[in-house]
């Protein structure tokens, strides 16, 4: 357990200790010529001031205590205020900015009490012998009150400035923490969306692969009963094919079921369902202009599912963020190389501008994941003011 003294000392970097020591030494050297012309105690007070200034950030409480000890010694030996007393406001500033708990209140109380005592002492020392004069007493009282007020104001402003800087530092730190939290939230949302999309992909691919392997197993089982030539050899060969495919089917179902997280089996949409998708979105109130250019190639089922899901998500985004009374232009370009999907819409004024950042939003990362796993690409084009365009390209091979 840390001792009380250890808790009063803040850990600083080596360069910070060096800077504080250098600042204290500089102030002491500048004030030393004034101290040498005064009371014999003042050079020693300067050395104490150097030490307290060197400790002002590492331990504001200890630094303030040392300073007040020096000031008490200064007053006890009748020394007047000197240039080295400028260290007091500096240390009071440090107590408010770097001190914790009672140290800050210690600094505030010291600012008030110290201002009163030091100002009264200064007035009385400079007016020695006048106190017995009754005529000068009102003037002396006024000077004492005015000096005490000025002292409290000066020391209090030093403490207040430190408190303001402390509050500004806390506000900057809080702003940085909020920025980090938003970044972490954005990354978490993106990871969640990608995971959800992979689950949907696993569901679709489970149905596709399971169906294909089931057909292979059925064909192999049926071919075992075809006796041509060496029927025994044909039977053994087809039995091997059947066993291999059956084991592969079991392994695929096991692995993809783990990815699916108990999702129910769903339909296998493809190119043939795009017209139905467009009509569904129209019935939901979305104005869709659909154009098919060329002939859709015979893409594998997995890529057709990816194309359908990308178009579905792009139209959903257009419904949520687009201008409701403007057409969403959907263009599907088929060629021997593959298929290109283009969905573009006018962005509503209230919709945030995503630019090309695919890490934002709930649908864009999923669309990119779909395109990438299908061997294609997905581009977001927001370079035209007021327009948002999704361009997906899926190859045939």
C-alpha positions, 0 to 999 in steps of 0.5 A, spaced: 500 500 500 502 506 498 504 511 503 501 518 504 507 521 502 507 517 495 500 519 494 502 526 494 507 525 489 505 525 482 509 521 477 512 525 471 517 524 465 524 525 466 524 531 462 518 534 466 523 533 472 528 537 468 524 542 466 521 544 472 528 544 476 531 549 470 525 553 471 526 554 479 533 555 478 532 560 473 527 564 477 532 563 483 538 566 479 534 572 477 531 573 484 538 572 488 541 579 486 535 582 490 535 578 495 543 579 497 541 586 498 536 585 503 535 581 510 540 576 511 535 570 511 533 572 504 538 568 500 536 562 504 529 564 502 531 564 495 534 557 495 527 554 498 523 558 493 527 554 487 526 547 491 518 549 491 518 551 484 522 545 482 516 541 486 510 544 483 508 539 478 510 533 482 507 535 488 503 541 489 501 540 496 509 539 498 511 545 494 506 550 497 507 548 504 515 549 503 513 556 500 509 558 506 515 556 511 519 560 507 514 566 507 513 565 515 521 565 516 521 572 511 516 575 515 519 573 522 526 576 520 522 582 518 524 582 511 520 586 506 516 583 500 521 581 494 521 579 487 522 571 489 515 572 492 512 571 485 513 564 486 507 564 490 502 565 485 505 560 480 505 555 486 498 556 487 496 555 480 499 549 480 495 546 486 489 548 482 491 545 476 495 539 478 493 537 485 487 532 487 482 533 493 484 536 499 490 539 495 486 544 491 482 546 497 489 547 501 491 552 495 484 556 495 485 557 502 492 559 502 490 564 497 485 567 501 489 567 508 496 568 505 493 574 501 490 577 507 496 576 512 501 578 506 498 584 505 497 586 512 504 585 513 507 589 508 502 595 510 505 594 517 512 594 515 512 599 511 509 604 516 512 602 522 512 608 527 506 611 524 501 606 527 501 610 534 499 616 530 491 617 531 491 621 525 494 616 520 490 610 523 484 611 518 489 611 512 493 605 515 486 601 516 484 603 508 491 601 506 491 595 509 484 593 507 486 595 500 492 591 500 489 585 503 483 585 497 489 586 492 493 580 495 487 576 495 485 578 488 492 576 485 493 570 489 485 568 487 486 569 480 492 565 480 488 559 483 482 560 479 486 560 472 489 553 474 482 551 475 480 553 469 486 550 465 484 543 469 477 544 467 479 545 459 484 539 460 478 534 463 474 537 457 479 535 452 480 528 455 473 527 455 472 529 448 478 524 446 475 519 450 468 520 446 472 520 440 475 513 441 468 510 444 465 512 437 471 509 433 470 502 437 462 503 436 463 503 429 468 497 429 463 493 433 457 495 428 461 493 422 464 487 425 456 485 427 454 486 420 459 482 417 458 476 421 450 477 420 452 477 412 456 471 413 451 467 417 446 469 411 451 467 406 452 460 410 445 459 410 444 460 402 451 456 401 448 450 405 442 449 401 446 450 395 452 445 396 447 440 400 442 440 394 448 439 389 451 433 393 445 430 395 444 429 387 451 427 386 449 421 392 443 420 388 446 419 381 452 415 384 447 410 388 443 409 381 449 408 377 451 402 381 445 398 379 447 399 371 451 393 369 455 394 363 461 391 362 465 389 368 459 390 373 463 388 379 468 394 377 463 399 376 459 397 382 465 398 386 467 404 383 460 407 384 460 405 391 467 409 392 464 415 389 457 414 393 461 413 400 466 419 398 460 424 396 456 422 402 462 423 407 463 430 404 456 432 405 456 430 412 462 434 413 459 440 409 453 440 413 456 440 420 461 445 418 456 450 415 451 449 420 456 451 425 456 458 421 449 458 421 448 459 428 441 455 428 438 459 422 432 456 419 433 454 411 431 460 407 430 460 399 435 461 394 434 467 390 437 468 383 437 472 377 430 469 376 427 473 382 430 480 380 424 482 377 420 480 383 424 484 388 423 490 383 416 489 384 416 488 391 420 494 392 415 498 388 409 496 392 413 498 398 413 505 395 419 505 392 420 508 385 424 504 381 427 504 374 429 497 372 434 496 365 437 490 363 442 490 358 445 484 354 443 477 357 444 475 364 450 469 364 449 463 367 453 464 373 454 459 379 448 459 384 452 462 389 454 468 385 447 469 383 445 469 390 450 474 392 448 479 386 440 478 389 442 480 396 447 486 394 441 489 389 436 487 395 440 491 400 442 497 395 434 498 394 433 498 401 438 503 403 435 507 397 428 507 400 431 509 407 436 514 405 434 516 398 429 522 396 422 519 396 419 522 390 425 520 385 426 514 381 432 509 383 435 507 377 437 500 377 441 497 371 443 490 370 449 489 365 450 482 363 456 479 358 460 473 357 465 476 363 460 476 368 454 481 371 455 488 373 449 491 378 448 499 378 444 502 383 443 509 383 439 514 387 438 521 389 440 522 396 435 526 401 438 532 405 437 529 411 441 523 409 449 523 412 454 523 406 458 516 407 462 518 401 467 511 400 467 509 407 464 502 407 465 502 414 459 506 416 452 504 415 449 497 416 448 495 409 455 497 406 460 492 409 455 486 408 454 488 401 462 488 400 463 482 404 458 478 399 461 481 393 468 479 395 466 472 397 463 471 391 470 473 387 467 480 385 468 487 387 463 493 390 465 500 389 461 506 392 461 512 388 458 519 391 463 523 387 456 526 384 453 531 389 446 529 391 447 522 388 449 515 391 451 509 387 453 502 388 456 498 383 457 491 384 461 486 379 461 479 379 465 475 374 463 468 371 469 464 373 
